Structures are given as C-alpha cells and as structure tokens.
Amino acid sequence: MTAAADILDPRTTLARPDLAEQALEGVVRAAAYRATRAMRCTAPVADIHGETGSRIDQLVFGEVFDILDADGDRLWGRARRDGVVGWVKASNLTEGAPLARARVAAVDAALPLNALVLEGEDPSFQPVGAFETDPVAVAERLLGVPHVPGGRSSRGTDCAGLIQQALYACGRAAPRYPDQQVELGAETPRAQARRGDLVIWLHDDMGPWNGHSAILIDADRVLHATGHHGAVVVEPLAEAEARYAAEGFKAPVFRKL
C-alpha cells in the first residue's frame, strides 16, 4: 500500500523533516507540527524562493501567504492562492488575511492584474465575483510582457504563470506547474482543438519545471510566454511544436477547459 506521504507533492506540501503544518499531523512524519499564521502581500509583486534561493513563484498584492517558520528576514510558508511552498521576505508581508472586495482587472494599472484590494474605487478595479469569460482575451492583453522564470504577474511571467493569470481573471482556479495544468478540463483530440484550449508539452527531466504551457488562439497558433522569444508572444503551433520536440519534450496534450 502506498503511504499518503509518498504521493504528496513536495512543491505544495508544507512539511520538512523538522516541521510540518498542523493539518498534516498523522499524514507526514515530522519532528514537530505547528499551526500556520496568515499574512498578506503588501508589495505589488513579491518573489517566492525555493530552498536553493531561486525564484519559484510570486505573490501579487493582496494574496495570502500562510507562514509556518522564519529565518531572519525570511518567512517560510505556502501561497494560499496557488499552493506553492517557499520563502518570502518579511518586509513584503503584513499580518492578517482580510476579505478582499475587489480585484485589479487591468494590465496597466498601478497594481498587477488579479491583485486583491480591500476597498476603494479605481477604473482598474472590478468587484470580486465579476469575472471575465475569455481567458484568451485576457492573455492577449499580456502580449509583450517579459518572460520571467518563476514569474506569474502582468509585469513578468513564465509560461504556466501566464495561463494561471488568464484563468484567475475568469474566476477559475489554476495550479502553478504544467504537469498540474495538464489535469485541467478534459483531453481533446488535436483535430478538435480550438481557441481557448490549453496546449501542454511535458518533459521528464526538468525538475519542478517539467513542461511548457500555452493556450490556443486559434487552431493553428498558440499564445504563450517563452524564453525562446523572451516575452509573451503569438506563434504558429507547428513552429512551437517542432522546437519543443527538438528539445526533448513529449508530444503536446490538448485540454478543453
């Protein structure tokens, strides 16, 4: 029988050999268990770093980070919105997790797309619950945004972060990594893939970044954030497919949301 701890994703499981969140007591082995403490991001964008110091994710203004441990000016915990575990500078957070009343709907506002705000009126704000309906239209507004490894905001994003932000703007949950996004919706044959379907190339040898995510803008073109072009771009599907095949990626999977 497979133990629960053997199938928990370490990228999103708030546990180490010495410490785990209280909710995991009896599920994973740790020397101690502790309740988390909610804090809220007060920077427009704050990096989340992994154990090696590299950026693995980001928080945008208003998102909650559940803290379990501290090391100097760094806090260890999990991003509540997408579940990624890592380290954030304490100066980017403040105590508490009050209920947001609005979200930023524009890509050129003072705060990034999908930032969460408590109150106030601004042309870029939309009430929480008033979502867009077309993730492609959202992603198109991000054309030209720089490709930033580990980024997931309208100021800089990686491939999966772009998909995540487009889906958030439409009121849909969206995980952080391509191998998680490939579970969204239902698989569809390539011949039936249409605008708004996800295209995911998986790779067995990339560590936590184990694939590449894109969205179809029509049957023949994808919109994605790519290091090859250094930005969010529209590219012929055939060209992207040939490049990723040459780099050892598996054949693309098409998912209808």
N, C-alpha and C positions, 0 to 999 in steps of 0.2 A: 504494500500500500504506500502511495506517495504522501509524504508529510506535507501539511499546508505550507510550512516554511520553505519547502523546496520549490513551490510554484509561485511564490510571491515575487513580484518584480522589484529588484533592489533599487531601481530608479525612482520608484514611487512608494517604497515601504520605509517608514520612519523607524528604522531599527539598526543598531550596531551591536557587536558582541557585549559592549559595556552598558548600553542604554537603549530602551525602546519605548515607544509611546504606550500609555496605559491600556489603550484599546487592544494592543497586541499581546497582552499577558495571557499565557496559555496557548498562544499561536506560534510565537517565535521564542527562541531561547536568548535571554539577555541577563546580565548581572543585576540590572535594576529596571524598573518601569516607572514612568512619570507622566502626569497629565500635561498636555500641551497648553500653551498660552497664546491667545490670538493677538496679532499685531497687524497694522495696516500700512501699506506702502504710501509714503508721502512724497516720494520723488516722482517726476514724470515717468521715468523708467529706471528700474534698479536691477542690476545683474544678480543672477543666482549662480554660484560657483560650485563645482564639484570638489571632491577630495584632492584632486591634483591642482586645483586653482583655476582650471579653465572654465569659461562661461558655458553653462549647460542650459540655461533658461533665463527668463526675465519676469519681473513683476511690472505691471503698469499701475499708475496712480489709482489708489483706492482698493486694490486687490489685497486679500488677506493672506498672511503668512503665519502658519501655526508653529510656534517656537517650542523646541524641546531642550536645547542646550546652548551654551555660549562659550566662546573662546576669545577673550579680549574684546575687540570691537566687532567681532563676527558672531552672528546668530545662526544656529542650525535648526532647520525645520522643514516644513513642507508647504508648497504653494497650494492654497485651498482650491483655486480655480482649475488648475490642470494636474495637480498631484505630484509635481516634481520635488524631490528632496535635495537639499543642498544648503549652502551658506550665503547669507546676505549681510551686508554692512548694517550695523545697528542704526547708524545715522539716517538710513533710508526708511526707517520704520517708526511707528508710534503705537502706543498701547491701544487695544480695543478693536472691535470689528463692528461698528455701527452699520445699520442697514442703508445701503445706497438707494437713492431715489431717482437718479438719472445716470445715463452713460453718455460718453462722447461718441457722436455719430460721424463726425467729420475727420478727414485725414490730415487736414492742415490747421487744426486748432492748436491752442497753447498746450493742451494735453493730448496724448496719443489716442488713436482710435480705441474704443472699448474701455477707456478709463472710467472708473466709477466715482461719482460725486454725490455728496450728501444733500446739497441744496444749491440754490442759485439759479439764475436764468442766463442763458447764453445761446446764441444761434446754433452752436455746435452740440447742444445737449438734446437728448431725447429721453422721455420717461423710461425707466426700466420696465420692460414688457412691450414697448413699442419697437419692434424689431423689423429689419429689412427682410425681404423674401428671396433675393437672388444673390447667393454667395459669389457668383462670377462678377456681378456688377460691383460688389464691394472690392473684390480682388483687383478689378480693372482700375479702381481709383488708386491703387498702390503701385501701379506701373512706374518704374524708375526708382523706387525705393531701394537703397543699397542692400546687397546681400551681406548679412552679418551672421557668422556662425554662432549659434546659440541665441540669436535674436528672435523676438516674436512681437514686434510692435510696428506701428506705421512709420517709425523713424529708422528702422533697420530690421531685417528679418531673414531667417533661413527658410528652407522650403516648407517644412512642417509648420513653422510659425505662421507663414502666410495663410495656409489652409485653416489653421486654428483661428486666426483673427477674422477671416471671412465668415466662418461658421458662427463664431461668437456674435458677430454683428447681426446674424439672422436668428439669434436665440437658440442656437444648437450647441450642445456640449461637444468638445473636441479635445481629444488627448494630444499629447505633446510629440510623440515619435511616429515615424512612418509605419513601423510594424504594429502600432496600436491603431493608427488611422485606417489601415487596410482591413480592419474589422468593422468599420462604419458601413451602414447601409447594407446593400446586397450586391454580390458579384454579378456583373453583366457581361455578356459576350462582347468582344471588341466591335463586331459589326453593328451592335445595337447601342454602343456608347454614344452619348450626346452631351450637349452643353450642360455643365454643372456636375458631371460625373467626375469622380476622383480617378487619377491615374497614379499608381504606386509601383515604383521599382524597388524591390527588396535586394539586400546584399548580405551575405553570410559573414563577412569579415570586416565590419566597420565599427565594432563595439556598440555603444548605445545608439549611435547614429547609423542605423542599419538599413537605410534605404533613402529613397527620394520621393517626395510627394509633389503632385501637380494637380491642376484642375483643367478640364476640357473647356475651351472657349467656344469650340465647335468640333465637329467630328474629326477635323484634320489638324487642329492647333491646340497647344497647351499653354496655360499661363502658370508661371512658376518663378520662385526665387532660386537663382542658380549661381554658384560660384564661377561657373564657366563664363557667364556673361557679367557677373559682378552686380546683378540687380534683379529686380522683378521684371520679367520680360514675357512677351508672347513669342512662341517658337513653333515651327512645324513639328507635329508629333513624330514624324518619320525621322527628322534630324535628331531630336532628343533621344528617341529610341535607339538609333544607331550609336550615339555617343555612349549611352549608359550600357549598352551591350558590350562595347569595346572595353569598358571599364570594369567588367565582371558582374554587372547587375543581372538579376533574373529578368525574365520577360515581364512586361508590365501587367498589373492586375487592374481591372476597371471596376469601380464600385459606384453604384447608383444610390444616391442619398435619399 
